[in-house]
Amino acid sequence: MRIRETLGAVDGPCLLCGSADVVAVRTRLARRGLARLKPGFDPDEHRYELCRGCGAKNLETPPVGYSQVP
């Protein structure tokens, strides 16, 4: 299960639709079951910008294994 937190409004408009209703969002894994006892628990945090107008996500950090070189 993931926990989703809205961090606040973003200064710029949406890159897809141009809407100004864009928020920064952080999601992470919830610490459940045996993970509560595991000292090396990795919450696998993801951060992205979400447009509430069109639903587009703009990742702040590229996913693991993603290369920007064509």
Secondary structure, 3 states (H helix, E strand, C coil): CEEEEEEEECCCCCCCCCCCCEEEEEEEECCCHHHHCCCCCCCCCEEEEEECCCCCEEECCCCCCCCCCC
